[in-house]
């Protein structure tokens, strides 16, 4: 069974940075894909970023493009979300997601449908 554990959330000021980590266990992910989603209070969960574990393909939501970067560390079985130039509207619970079904992920990389396993989420709060 795949387990995803996020960390790195917290409080940041507008314009600041945070780096989220998601440690993956239970599977070999060299042929898999990862995603980041977020859910703000009173809103639906939305797509943030996605990538093949190899890094060959990446996707970003327009709202974070140029500010957020996702990457992986094979040695640590960890995926990261580097968040720069944070804005108050980035405040949300951030979730890491994984898919070992590349066909499924390739059809829906920006949708929850494309993912099989989810982490518990980590809170990010950006103050103005």
N, C-alpha and C positions, 0 to 999 in steps of 0.2 A: 504494500500500500504506500502511495506517495504521501509525503508530509511536507508542508510548506510552512515555514515560520518566519514572519516578518519582524523587523526591528528597525530602529533608527528614527521613528517618528518623534514628534515633540513640538515645542513652541519655537517659532522663528519670527523675526521682524520682516516686514515687507522689504524686498530687495536682498534678503539674505538667502542662505542655502541650507539644504539638508540632504543627506544621502540615506535612502532606504535600502535595507538588505533583505533578501529572501533566501534562506537556506533550504535547499531541496534535499530530501532523503527518500530512500526507498526504491529508486530507479536510476538507471543510467540515462542521462539526459542529452547525450551527444546528438541524438537524432530527434530532439523534441523542440518545443517552442514555449515561450514564456510570455506572460502579459501582465500589465498593471492596470488596475481599474480604481476608481475612487467613488465615494458616495458622500455627498454633503448632506447636512440635516434637511429633511423634507424633500430631498430630490432622489431621483433614481440613480442607480450605479451607472457610471459612465466610463468609457474607454479612455486610457491615458497613453499607453505605449505597449508595443509588442515586438518580439524578435525571435528569430530562430536561435537556438542555443549556440549554434556556430557563429552567429553574428552576420550571416550572409544576407539576411532580410530584416529590415526594421520598419516599424510604422509608428507614427505619433499623431495624437489628436492635434488639430490646428491650434487649440488653446495653449498647448505646451511646447509646440515646435520651436526650436531654437533656444529653449530654456531648460528642458529636461532631456536627459540622456540615459538610456538603458544599456547595460552591459552585463557580461557574465564572467565568472572566474571558475574555470574548470577544476582547478586544484582544490577549491573550497566549496564546489557544488553550490555556488551562490550567484544570484542575479541581483543587480543593483539598479536603483533609480536615483540618479543624481539630479537634484532639483535646484536650479539657480534662479536668481531674479524672482523670487517668490512673491506672490500677490495674495491679498486677503481672500480672493476667490479660489485660491488653491486649497483652502481649508476643507478638509474632508478626512474620512477614514480611507486609507489606501490599502488595496488588496493585491496580493500576488496570485497569479493563476498559472496553471501549467497544462500542457496538452501533449500526450505522446502519440496522438493521432494527427499526423501532419496533414493528411488529406482534409480532415475536418477543420483543422486550424487554418489551412490555406483558403478555405471558403469563407471563413468568418473570423479573421484575425482581430477585428475590432468589436466583436460581439461576444457576450458571455457564452453563447452557444458553442463557440470554438474551443472552449476550455473544459477540462475534466476535473481538475483538482484545484482547490482554493485554500489560501491561508486564512488566518483568523482576522487579519486587518491590523493596521497601526494608525493611530491618530496623528494627523498633521494639522497644526493650528498656526495661521499666519496673522500676525497683528499688524495693524496699519500705523 
